[in-house]
Amino acid sequence: MAILVLSVVLLLVVGGCVCVVWASRGGPRWVRVVAAVTVGLGELVRAAGRSGGGSRSSSGSDD
């Protein structure tokens, strides 16, 4: 079951990336909408990663 869920998530991510590339080349309106949603979700994930994991990752980079 977990493999199925991860496969669906992977397909959605790959499809979103394809839409971003297609929209940058002037795709149809629905592609631009999907691309905007994909970029927005990516920004949310990036912001969540910064706020939640910033203290953990900085401790291991003192060389």
C-alpha positions as CSV (number, residue, x, y, z in Angstrom):
1,M,0.0,0.0,0.0
2,A,2.8,2.4,0.9
3,I,4.5,1.7,-2.5
4,L,1.3,2.6,-4.3
5,V,1.0,5.9,-2.4
6,L,4.6,6.8,-3.0
7,S,4.2,5.9,-6.7
8,V,1.2,8.2,-7.0
9,V,3.1,11.0,-5.3
10,L,6.1,10.5,-7.6
11,L,3.8,10.6,-10.7
12,L,2.2,13.9,-9.5
13,V,5.6,15.4,-8.9
14,V,6.9,14.4,-12.3
15,G,3.7,15.6,-14.0
16,G,4.0,18.9,-12.2
17,C,7.6,19.3,-13.4
18,V,6.6,18.5,-16.9
19,C,3.8,21.1,-16.7
20,V,6.3,23.8,-15.4
21,V,8.6,23.1,-18.4
22,W,5.7,23.1,-20.9
23,A,4.2,26.3,-19.4
24,S,7.6,28.0,-19.8
25,R,7.4,27.2,-23.5
26,G,3.8,28.6,-23.8
27,G,1.5,25.7,-23.1
28,P,-2.3,25.9,-22.8
29,R,-4.0,27.6,-19.9
30,W,-4.6,24.5,-17.9
31,V,-0.8,23.7,-18.1
32,R,0.0,27.2,-16.8
33,V,-2.4,26.7,-13.9
34,V,-0.9,23.3,-12.9
35,A,2.6,24.9,-13.2
36,A,1.6,27.7,-10.9
37,V,0.2,25.3,-8.4
38,T,3.3,23.2,-8.6
39,V,5.6,26.1,-8.1
40,G,3.5,27.4,-5.2
41,L,3.6,24.0,-3.5
42,G,7.3,23.9,-4.0
43,E,7.7,27.2,-2.3
44,L,5.6,26.0,0.6
45,V,7.7,22.9,1.0
46,R,10.9,24.9,0.8
47,A,9.7,27.4,3.5
48,A,8.6,24.5,5.7
49,G,12.0,22.9,5.3
50,R,13.8,26.0,6.3
51,S,11.8,26.7,9.4
52,G,11.7,23.0,10.6
53,G,15.1,21.7,9.7
54,G,17.4,24.7,9.9
55,S,18.8,23.9,13.3
56,R,19.4,20.2,12.6
57,S,21.4,20.7,9.3
58,S,23.6,23.5,10.6
59,S,25.1,21.4,13.4
60,G,26.8,19.0,11.1
61,S,28.4,21.4,8.8
62,D,31.2,22.6,11.1
63,D,34.4,21.2,9.5
